[in-house]
């Protein structure tokens, strides 16, 4: 009889099932808050255990809401974190502020240099997360994105070094780097300038029919370009020594190329 009772008790334990909820990111100095509903059977609360980077969170989860306090785990700002919340099946806890684990743009540029050929080098400190750097070049009275370099985030040395080859346009070039984090705010570096030795680029023909060609000193040359219609809508953009315009309807257009803007008519 005793054996039968133990057997039944064991079977009841085995049918209880569990699930997990996980989230990862980097510690940005703020704690996570978790909404913890009652268990589906009405006995206790849904979450049963929380681990942070494999370590069990002290204090338990026996409340309708609880805080995951990263200071209990001696985690420094910028370090990666992986949180696992074990919970009963049939219910699910909710993390109320998951965005606090997303990297923020906190970089500080300690050095930024650019050569006459457009070789950009910069060094940074205080990176708390791995966010891409957007390289921007000022032309056509606006900042134009010309490339991207993946950020390294927090490193042992505390200082990161990067480089990027900017394609110069003729005349004075102005360049900067920027990051955009989860908040949507853009953080920009200081600007650096250099004078290009490249000869000015010309377009031809004057009246466009099928193609626009770019030349410098009478020879074909590649340049970044944008074409806008009379209403300000961009219809073509790219990089090359020519642009196929066969599919453009007849009318007036504006062409950005090299460091200038010109109006042309498609015949």
Secondary structure, DSSP 4 states (H G I P E B T S, - for coil): -HHHHHHHHHHHHHT--EEEEEEEEE--S--EEEE-PBPTTSSSBSEEEEEETTEEPTT---SSEEEE-GGGGTPPTT-EEEEEEEEETT---EES-GGGGS-----EEEEEEE-TT-EEEEEEE---S--EEEEEEEETTEEEEEEEEE---S-SSSEEEEEEE--PPSEEEEEEEEEE-TT--EEE---EEEEE-PPPPEEE-SEESSEEEEEETTEE--EEEEEEETTS-EEEEEEESEEE-TTSPSEEEEEEETTEEEEEEE-
